[in-house]
Amino acid sequence: ALRTKKVFISENPSIVSFLLNQFHSLDPRIEVCSPMLCSSGQPSHAAVLLLDFLVGEGVHLYYGGDFDVKGLVMAQSMFERYKGFWHPWGMTTQAINWWEDHYKDDDSFGQLQTLTRVDWDSGLIEKLINKGKPIKIFQEMIVSLLFREYINKHKVR
């Protein structure tokens, strides 16, 4: 049985690898309580069955993915399927503000195609297409924010 009712899911394997390496550098007395899964993009049928089971057991899913069309569509789909149990992990307007504060002079973002909405953050799409210059933010660009959110907000003793 899980000792927590929270599971963190990343779209990208590199994020999980990075965060696990970061945990190894922490004080060994710190206990990481929330499991982390990687969907490697669109969740497979097996992954969906696992997530369905976890939600059926009352587990809340904290999902993080890229701020591009595919990443946001996957997140929206999971939001709709697991309503009430799905939460964004770094996929918020706040994360974009953090990215802009730390990397606003970085030219590494590309074009974002038009999306109509994401239900968990009403200002997110507007923020991504702010001032007529759409941006695309990959999880790797906010990995330190994801690590801090995991450590500070989500059940680490």
C-alpha positions in Angstrom: 0.0 0.0 0.0 1.1 3.5 -0.7 2.0 5.7 2.3 0.8 8.7 0.4 -2.2 9.5 -1.8 0.0 11.4 -4.3 1.8 10.2 -7.4 3.9 12.5 -9.6 3.9 11.8 -13.4 6.3 13.4 -15.9 5.9 13.2 -19.7 9.7 13.2 -20.1 12.1 10.5 -19.0 14.9 13.1 -18.6 12.9 14.9 -15.9 12.5 11.7 -13.8 16.2 10.9 -14.2 17.3 14.4 -13.2 15.0 14.5 -10.2 16.0 11.1 -9.0 19.7 12.2 -9.2 18.8 15.3 -7.2 17.2 13.1 -4.5 20.5 11.2 -4.1 22.2 14.5 -3.3 19.8 15.3 -0.5 20.3 14.5 3.1 19.8 10.7 3.4 17.5 11.2 6.3 15.0 12.9 4.0 12.3 10.4 3.1 10.8 10.8 -0.4 7.2 9.7 0.0 5.5 10.3 -3.3 6.2 7.9 -6.1 7.2 9.3 -9.5 6.2 7.8 -12.9 7.2 8.6 -16.4 4.6 8.3 -19.2 7.2 8.8 -22.0 4.8 11.0 -23.9 1.3 9.8 -24.5 0.4 7.3 -21.8 0.2 3.7 -23.1 -2.8 1.5 -22.4 -0.9 -0.1 -19.6 -0.1 3.3 -18.0 -3.8 4.3 -18.3 -4.8 1.1 -16.5 -2.4 1.8 -13.7 -3.6 5.4 -13.4 -7.2 4.3 -13.4 -6.4 1.8 -10.6 -4.5 4.5 -8.6 -7.4 7.0 -8.9 -9.8 4.2 -7.9 -7.8 3.9 -4.7 -8.1 7.7 -4.1 -4.6 8.6 -5.3 -4.2 12.1 -6.7 -2.1 12.5 -9.8 0.3 15.4 -10.2 1.2 15.7 -13.9 3.9 17.7 -15.6 4.5 17.9 -19.3 5.8 20.3 -22.0 4.0 23.6 -22.7 3.6 22.7 -26.4 0.4 21.6 -28.2 1.0 17.8 -27.7 1.9 18.3 -24.0 -1.1 20.5 -23.2 -3.5 18.2 -25.2 -2.2 15.2 -23.2 -2.6 17.1 -19.9 -6.1 18.3 -20.9 -7.1 14.7 -21.7 -5.8 13.4 -18.4 -7.5 16.3 -16.6 -10.9 15.3 -18.1 -10.4 11.6 -17.4 -9.3 12.1 -13.8 -11.3 15.1 -12.8 -10.9 15.8 -9.1 -7.8 13.7 -8.9 -5.6 15.4 -11.5 -3.4 18.3 -10.6 -0.8 20.3 -12.6 2.8 19.8 -11.6 4.5 22.9 -13.0 2.0 23.3 -15.8 0.7 26.7 -14.6 0.8 30.4 -15.3 3.0 30.6 -12.2 5.6 28.3 -13.9 5.7 30.5 -17.0 6.2 33.6 -14.8 9.0 31.7 -13.0 10.6 30.8 -16.4 10.4 34.4 -17.6 12.0 35.7 -14.5 14.9 33.3 -14.8 15.3 32.9 -18.6 13.5 35.9 -20.2 16.4 36.6 -22.5 16.7 33.0 -23.6 15.8 32.5 -27.3 15.3 28.8 -27.0 11.5 28.8 -27.3 9.5 28.1 -30.5 6.0 28.7 -31.8 2.9 27.4 -30.0 0.0 26.5 -32.2 -3.5 27.7 -31.2 -5.3 25.9 -28.4 -8.7 26.9 -27.1 -8.4 26.1 -23.4 -7.0 24.1 -20.6 -9.4 23.6 -17.7 -7.0 23.7 -14.8 -5.6 27.2 -15.3 -7.8 29.7 -17.2 -4.9 32.1 -17.8 -2.4 29.6 -19.1 -3.1 29.7 -22.9 -3.4 33.5 -22.8 0.0 33.7 -21.0 1.6 31.3 -23.6 0.4 33.5 -26.5 1.1 36.8 -24.7 1.9 39.8 -26.9 1.5 37.9 -30.2 4.8 36.0 -29.6 3.7 32.4 -28.7 6.2 30.5 -26.6 6.8 26.8 -26.1 8.4 25.8 -22.8 9.7 22.3 -22.3 9.8 20.6 -18.9 13.6 20.6 -19.0 13.4 24.4 -18.9 11.7 24.4 -15.5 13.2 21.3 -13.9 14.5 23.2 -10.9 11.0 24.6 -10.3 9.5 21.0 -10.5 12.1 19.8 -8.0 11.3 22.6 -5.6 7.5 22.0 -6.0 8.0 18.3 -5.3 10.2 18.9 -2.2 8.3 21.9 -0.7 4.7 21.2 -1.4 4.2 17.5 -1.8 4.9 15.2 1.1 8.6 15.0 1.6 9.7 14.5 5.2 
